[in-house]
Amino acid sequence: MNTAIQLAARYILSEVPWYFLACVPFLKQRRVSRTVIGLMAAFMIAFRAASAFVLVLAVPNWLNYTAYAYLLNYLLLITLFIRAFRVSAVRLFYVFLLMYSISTCINQIAYGSLFYLFPYKAAGVPRFTLLTVMQFAGSLIVMPFLYRFCKGSLQTALEQLDKKSILLLCVTPLTFAVIALAFVAYGDTKPVEDLSLNLLYLLVSLAGIISYFFNLKMLLNSAERLNKEHELETRLALQAKDYENLTQSIEAARAARHDLRHHLGAMRDFAGRNDTAGMLQYLDEYSASLPGDDVPDWCENRTVNALLKHYLAIAAGAGVHLDVKLDLPMGAGVPDTDLCVVFGNIFENAVNAAAGGEDAFIRARCVTGGDDIVLTVENSIGSAASHGEGLGLRNVEAAVKKSSGTARFEKKGSVYTSKVILRKVQQSGGRRR
């Protein structure tokens, strides 16, 4: 009975802090409230303690079956995380590998220290209990640093890196996790007190963690370079579009000046003959021949308007119903480059997704307030297209993050919703709060 209680307490103290820490990188993708997440954590704690308690009391030679208990525990944990957070299995696996690597490293430090500092047994304290206390103390020491990392670099990586990059990051910690599991399985079946073997295990764990952080840093730097390159490409594409529009306007003005001489000559002839009726008829015919301006201006911001004219003209040509009302003036308070990244990517995705579907539509609203700009775009999703986790949306999130704003993308049925809030910048350079 005492062993069962001690094992249950050990699992709770050594694993519960990591349950909560693993939630931190995914808090922006919550499906449920924080209260529900807390209740799930409480259920997980109770289940972990109960499974350990039952294992010791009901299973002979229970040390040989701890690996199965771990497996059952992690299957339930993954299920709860998928229910609580809107995350892919790859990202979840990536975070779990990190937590497992660091926690096993701390546990091994505590294990080696126990046998080094207390070769036999601390005075009046069972070795099992002392090991649990040392593991819990080690976790508490590193938690503040890991919390900052999870809320900063790790959360950024999960937002910006694609699945392929995340899978690449998993290779190193997965390799070391397999090695660690081999050590754990050997230690469970045959208690190891060989200090050299413990030291080897510790070095392997540390090497895995260090390589993990180096790989993460390199991939984040690579993602940042890709974002800058994409932003530069957007600027160049916008400049090329403006130049094309300007060239077309110059050619149209030149042709109009050429034709105007002929029209003036014809009207002068009508005036010389006092043929008022003929002149009026000629003017009516001339007015009817002028091309209509069937491409509306979507907003007052000329830079963004040039992009919208391009994408929404494609949508209109594909039969997409447009309901677009945008209040976006010049000098809106957010750099035009960031506005182009946000509006360009969102509307490009909306056009690509809606085109080809039945009853296709794009419904967009933009409101510019005193402190922020709120853009909401809803579009139908055709059978041949969908919104993914491409570079475009990650660039939108990066641009929004620069202004301390928020971005949310959600699919419900056949409708995809993008909502972005951009915080304005004060004239002095400081951000409004």
Sequence and secondary structure as in RCSB ss.txt:
>XXXX:A:sequence
MNTAIQLAARYILSEVPWYFLACVPFLKQRRVSRTVIGLMAAFMIAFRAASAFVLVLAVPNWLNYTAYAYLLNYL
LLITLFIRAFRVSAVRLFYVFLLMYSISTCINQIAYGSLFYLFPYKAAGVPRFTLLTVMQFAGSLIVMPFLYRFC
KGSLQTALEQLDKKSILLLCVTPLTFAVIALAFVAYGDTKPVEDLSLNLLYLLVSLAGIISYFFNLKMLLNSAER
LNKEHELETRLALQAKDYENLTQSIEAARAARHDLRHHLGAMRDFAGRNDTAGMLQYLDEYSASLPGDDVPDWCE
NRTVNALLKHYLAIAAGAGVHLDVKLDLPMGAGVPDTDLCVVFGNIFENAVNAAAGGEDAFIRARCVTGGDDIVL
TVENSIGSAASHGEGLGLRNVEAAVKKSSGTARFEKKGSVYTSKVILRKVQQSGGRRR
>XXXX:A:secstr
 HHHHHHHHHHHHHHHHHHHHHHGGGGGGBSS HHHHHHHHHHHHHHHHHHHHHHHHHSTTGGGGHHHHHHHHHH
HHHHHHHHHB   HHHHHHHHHHHHHHHHHHHHHHHHHHHHH SS  TTS HHHHHHHHHHHHHHHHHHHHHHHI
IIIIHHHHHHS HHHHHHHHHHHHHHHHHHHHHHHHHHHS    HHHHHHHHHHHHHHHHHHHHHHHHHHHHHHH
HHHHHHHHHHHHHHHHHHHHHHHHHHHHHHHHHHHHHHHHHHHHHHHTT HHHHHHHHHHHHHHS    S    S
 HHHHHHHHHHHHHHHHTT EEEEEE   TT SS HHHHHHHHHHHHHHHHHHHTTSTT EEEEEEEE SSEEEE
EEEEE  TT    S HHHHHHHHHHHHTT EEEEEEETTEEEEEEEEE B TTS B  
